[in-house]
Amino acid sequence: MKLFDFPFFPETASTTAGSVDALFFFALAVSALFSLLIAAFIFIFFVKYRRQHAGDVGHAIHGSLVLEIVWSVIPLAISLVLFGWGAKVFLEVSTPPKDAREYYVTGKQWMWKIQHPEGNREINELHVPIGVAIKMIMTSEDVIHSFYIPAFRIKQDVLPGRYTSVWFEATKLGTFHLFCAEYCGVEHSQMIGKVVVMAPEDYQIWLAGGVAKSPVAAGEELFSQYACNTCHLDSREGRGPWLGGIAGTPVALVGGGKAVRDDNYLRESIMLPNNKIVDGYQPLMPTFQGQISEEGVLQLISYIKSLDGAGAAERARTDSR
Amino acid sequence: MAADHRSQGIAILYLLSVTVFFSIGGLYATLIRLELLTPKGDLFQPDTYNRLFTMHGVMMIFFFLIPAVPAVIGNFILPLMLGAKDVAFPKLNLASWYLYMIGATFTLYSLVHGGVDTGWTFYTPLSTTHSNTYTTATALGIFVNGFSGIFTGVNFIVTIHRMRAPGLTWFRLPLFVWASYATSLIQVLATPVLAITLVLLFLERTFGIGFFNPAVGGDPILFQHLFWFYSHPAVYIMILPSLGVISEIIAAFTRKPIFGYKFVAFSSIAIAVFGFLVWGHHMFVSGESPYAAMVFSALTMLVAVPSAVKVFNWMATLYRGSIEYSTPMFYALGFIGLFVIGGLTGLMLGTLGIDIHVHDTYFVVAHFHYIMVGGALMAYLWALHFWWPKITGRLYSGFWSHLSALLVFVGFNLTFFPQFILGYLGMPRRYHAYPPEFQVLHVLSTAGASVLALGYIVPLIYFLWSLKYGAYAGRNPWGAVGLEWETTSPPPVHNFEVMPTVDHEAYEHRVPPVAEQEPYRVVKYGL
């Protein structure tokens, strides 16, 4: 937003941006009120009680318990309201809708590599349809970066060795800034890009101009290329557990613990497989660290998430009827 | 003087050294603001710019802000306020200064060879595996400097406990002493964590052990927890002594006790304690769990309350005071305004929903400069203005000091207020090139910085001038109450000819004081 061509306030272009701004305006109003009150009192006292004669002293008033309580409790109450409202907005911004479409982001010095679920890949640009909830699943190939779209009021650090995620639903057509917001070395200020929000039809047209292979298909190729399918059998009699329908479900581990099989768990199982062994299985899986790229791991995971729980043996039984 | 272990001499040694390091840090700030005049990165290579902002942060935080008020003002004035002839461990005090200089030497060595480019926050894995600059030398400099702070902290704590004059009970102490006590507690408890963190950083960088390397099972976020566990309390080390100074100035220039003395005293302790509990508010979007984030946000709200209590008590002190329009008083009031803005924006940053948007943007930069420059640095300068007559025995020009006050206040706000707007617009930190629509705000900010710089150079001139040509100050030019004003200006070798005894409350004006000398020609200008 510009005021006489003076940049004043960013665009508000996502479903959650408005909540963030409302909270900010509340905090701003409270701050302005208190600042003005304090300034007014100081100014009035300063003028009214100016020293009249060289030897004057002030009127010693030692304190007032009532005042101390009042001006401790009121700021505390206001700040707790700020906390509560802030936590509510935070949870809203951090909780993606269940049906959000998953896009994959790899940050590396000094570019953003983005993969659409449909298979299209972009560097430093992100084309999205308007009005669709989109979740970015992100990792870094080297140092910590941070994925920041000011117009959507979202930001999330992107870490090596881990997945973090952020979500948004765009509400305005147009082009918006994408910045890296965690200092990451020499070209940190150049690790920027554009987010292009398009009408759904235009998005489809744009997609069609891109590469056809979806992450799921690419992941399926990798699954057989790296021989994952030789141990993770859907007959459930393989050396490794069957991976269908497991996303987000808990599993018991050797040694008595439990784990939730989310994206980070899946990545860890590929990179450091001996960290968590599923109960009933042996520590036989080799590590694929250094052999599969981060993008490859993301593709494998999207393939695994697409596998359904019913195994081939089950299908064989139903087919033969 | 460098072998003399009297705290007076050590204070002067620190005064000279912090001024040098402040100038180096200030030079870097100037270069940064010059680069940011234009959207393209055209003044420096990106690599150079990264070193500029890193060294600006390192110099200013570790070699200026942390020692300034405690080591310069504290060393000179604290023993005077207690009626003591020196601190408890004078030789340890001198060792503090030597450690500070050794630490500075390592850092300057690194600087001369090109400096460090990791940011003063040294986040891993950038600083451990990806940076090829003199990280170890700088970390070593900061490590050694940390011990300087720990020794000063220990010294002050013991001095305050054991060396108070007869009759000077805890609740008769000047509030600057309470603030120094709280600061010293933090120095002693928090700085070792910094030391450990730097050792781990060194081990990882040199031997590749992998505490912070995810490829071998380490965690880069662990570094952030360790780093901020020290660095958040560190910001209270930087501001608490300044809050103590403001209490002293307000009491002196209203000629009455600070309203709510016990509450102000305990608020310093409360800030020190709560300050240890909130480090995770630097990490809301780092990957810490949402539950941890909520706990840290709630605790951050608590820290705001003791600060608010101080501000309200200062305001209440003005009521029915006898207010003198001296330079230190103007500054104290300017300080309150800037501290309030800095503090309220801190509350905004502690609010989860807002922080997601403004974290790592210029909003944060503006916030901490309001507190560090608008708060801590200003209070240090006004402490110098308030106690300069005591330390040197000379008075300085009223006209020039009021003018520099105006320059600093206007320059400061012009430099940093546009940065709040820049931050909400989305301008990230540590960028040397930026989208063109941000330029007008950056130009305003750089213009303000030039005015601010002038505001810092002018005092240098009149302070130096006053050493030779300033009027003699006499014992108590301000007509204030406190043991430091009962001895000569400058004080004799052991601070007092005769050990004073105390039989009155803090800031109690019992006899209408007569200023020994008209402080300066303020009256002629009607100021």
Contacts between the chains, C-beta under 8 A, distances in Angstrom:
chain1	res1	chain2	res2	distance
A	6	B	440	6.3
A	7	B	421	7.5
A	7	B	425	5.7
A	7	B	437	5.1
A	7	B	438	6.6
A	7	B	440	6.9
A	7	B	441	6.7
A	8	B	421	6.7
A	8	B	425	7.8
A	9	B	424	7.0
A	9	B	425	7.2
A	10	B	424	6.7
A	10	B	425	5.1
A	10	B	426	5.5
A	19	B	353	6.9
A	20	B	353	5.6
A	20	B	354	6.7
A	20	B	356	7.2
A	20	B	357	5.5
A	23	B	351	6.7
A	23	B	353	4.7
A	23	B	354	5.9
A	24	B	348	7.2
A	24	B	354	5.3
A	24	B	357	7.7
A	24	B	424	7.4
A	27	B	344	7.9
A	27	B	347	7.0
A	27	B	348	4.8
A	27	B	351	6.2
A	27	B	354	6.4
A	28	B	348	7.8
A	30	B	344	7.7
A	31	B	341	7.6
A	31	B	344	3.9
A	31	B	345	7.3
A	31	B	347	7.6
A	31	B	348	7.2
A	34	B	340	7.1
A	34	B	344	6.7
A	35	B	337	7.5
A	35	B	340	5.6
A	35	B	341	6.3
A	35	B	344	6.8
A	38	B	311	6.6
A	38	B	315	6.5
A	38	B	336	7.1
A	38	B	337	7.5
A	38	B	340	5.6
A	39	B	337	6.2
A	41	B	315	5.3
A	41	B	318	7.7
A	42	B	315	6.1
A	42	B	318	6.6
A	42	B	333	5.8
A	42	B	336	6.6
A	42	B	337	7.6
A	45	B	315	7.1
A	45	B	318	3.8
A	45	B	319	5.7
A	45	B	321	7.4
A	45	B	323	7.5
A	46	B	318	6.6
A	46	B	323	6.1
A	46	B	333	6.7
A	49	B	254	7.5
A	49	B	318	6.4
A	49	B	319	7.2
A	49	B	320	6.2
A	49	B	321	5.1
A	49	B	322	6.7
A	49	B	323	5.0
A	50	B	323	5.3
A	50	B	325	6.9
A	51	B	255	7.7
A	51	B	322	4.6
A	51	B	323	5.8
A	51	B	324	5.0
A	52	B	322	7.6
A	54	B	514	7.0
A	54	B	515	6.5
A	55	B	479	8.0
A	55	B	512	4.2
A	55	B	513	6.8
A	55	B	514	5.7
A	56	B	255	6.9
A	56	B	322	4.1
A	56	B	512	7.2
A	57	B	255	4.1
A	57	B	256	6.6
A	57	B	322	5.6
A	57	B	509	4.2
A	57	B	512	5.7
A	57	B	513	7.1
A	58	B	254	4.7
A	58	B	255	4.5
A	58	B	256	3.0
A	58	B	320	6.3
A	58	B	321	3.8
A	58	B	322	4.5
A	58	B	323	7.9
A	58	B	509	7.6
A	59	B	256	6.3
A	59	B	320	4.0
A	59	B	321	7.3
A	60	B	256	5.0
A	60	B	257	5.4
A	60	B	508	7.0
A	60	B	509	7.5
A	61	B	256	7.3
A	61	B	259	6.1
A	61	B	316	7.7
A	61	B	319	7.3
A	61	B	320	6.7
A	62	B	257	6.2
A	62	B	259	7.2
A	62	B	260	7.8
A	62	B	261	6.8
A	63	B	259	5.6
A	63	B	260	4.1
A	63	B	261	6.7
A	63	B	262	7.3
A	63	B	263	6.9
A	63	B	313	7.9
A	64	B	259	7.8
A	64	B	260	7.5
A	64	B	316	7.9
A	67	B	260	7.6
A	67	B	312	7.6
A	67	B	316	6.9
A	68	B	260	5.7
A	68	B	263	5.1
A	68	B	309	6.9
A	68	B	313	7.9
A	71	B	308	6.7
A	71	B	309	6.6
A	71	B	312	4.4
A	72	B	305	5.7
A	72	B	308	7.5
A	72	B	309	5.8
A	75	B	304	6.4
A	75	B	305	5.6
A	75	B	308	4.4
A	76	B	301	7.4
A	76	B	302	7.5
A	76	B	305	5.1
A	79	B	301	3.8
A	79	B	302	7.9
A	79	B	304	5.3
A	79	B	305	7.3
A	79	B	347	5.9
A	80	B	298	7.5
A	80	B	301	5.9
A	82	B	301	6.8
A	82	B	347	6.4
A	82	B	348	8.0
A	82	B	350	7.9
A	82	B	351	5.0
A	83	B	297	5.5
A	83	B	298	5.2
A	83	B	300	8.0
A	83	B	301	4.9
A	83	B	350	7.7
A	83	B	351	6.7
A	83	B	352	7.9
A	85	B	351	7.5
A	85	B	353	6.9
A	86	B	297	6.3
A	86	B	350	7.9
A	86	B	351	3.5
A	86	B	352	4.2
A	86	B	353	4.3
A	86	B	354	6.4
A	86	B	355	7.8
A	87	B	294	5.2
A	87	B	297	6.5
A	87	B	352	5.5
A	87	B	353	7.6
A	88	B	353	7.3
A	89	B	352	6.9
A	89	B	353	2.9
A	89	B	354	8.0
A	90	B	284	7.8
A	90	B	290	7.0
A	90	B	293	7.0
A	90	B	294	7.5
A	90	B	297	8.0
A	90	B	352	3.6
A	90	B	353	5.1
A	90	B	356	6.7
A	91	B	290	6.9
A	92	B	353	7.9
A	93	B	353	6.8
A	93	B	356	5.9
A	94	B	290	5.8
A	109	B	130	7.5
A	142	B	125	7.2
A	142	B	130	6.5
A	143	B	123	7.8
A	143	B	125	5.4
A	143	B	126	4.2
A	143	B	129	8.0
A	143	B	130	5.5
A	144	B	123	6.0
A	144	B	125	7.4
A	144	B	126	6.9
A	144	B	220	6.1
A	144	B	286	7.8
A	146	B	285	6.9
A	146	B	360	6.2
A	148	B	360	7.4
A	148	B	426	7.2
A	148	B	428	6.7
A	150	B	357	7.1
A	150	B	425	6.8
A	150	B	426	2.7
A	151	B	426	7.6
A	153	B	356	6.7
A	153	B	357	4.4
A	154	B	356	6.7
A	154	B	357	7.8
A	155	B	285	5.3
A	155	B	356	5.4
A	155	B	357	6.7
A	155	B	359	6.2
A	155	B	360	7.2
A	156	B	285	5.5
A	157	B	285	5.4
A	157	B	286	4.9
A	157	B	287	5.6
A	159	B	214	7.5
A	159	B	220	6.3
A	159	B	221	7.4
A	159	B	287	5.5
A	160	B	125	6.4
A	160	B	214	5.2
A	160	B	215	7.7
A	160	B	220	6.8
A	161	B	214	2.4
A	161	B	215	6.5
A	161	B	220	7.7
A	162	B	214	6.6
A	162	B	287	6.7
A	164	B	287	5.5
A	177	B	426	6.2
A	177	B	435	6.5
A	179	B	426	6.7
A	179	B	428	5.0
A	180	B	428	7.2
A	181	B	359	7.3
A	181	B	360	4.2
A	181	B	361	7.0
A	181	B	428	4.7
A	181	B	429	7.7
A	182	B	123	7.4
A	182	B	360	6.1
A	183	B	50	7.8
A	183	B	119	4.9
A	183	B	121	8.0
A	183	B	123	7.2
A	183	B	126	7.3
A	183	B	429	7.1
A	183	B	430	4.4
A	184	B	126	6.3
A	185	B	50	7.6
A	185	B	117	7.6
A	185	B	126	6.2
A	185	B	130	6.1
A	185	B	131	7.5
A	186	B	46	5.1
A	186	B	47	5.2
A	186	B	50	6.6
A	186	B	117	7.6
A	187	B	46	6.1
A	188	B	46	7.8
A	188	B	50	7.5
A	188	B	430	6.1
A	188	B	431	6.8
A	189	B	41	6.7
A	189	B	46	6.7
A	189	B	428	7.9
A	189	B	430	7.7
A	189	B	431	3.9
A	189	B	432	5.4
A	189	B	433	4.6
A	189	B	434	7.0
A	190	B	46	7.7
A	190	B	433	7.1
A	192	B	435	7.9
A	272	B	217	6.4
A	275	B	217	7.4
A	289	B	215	6.7
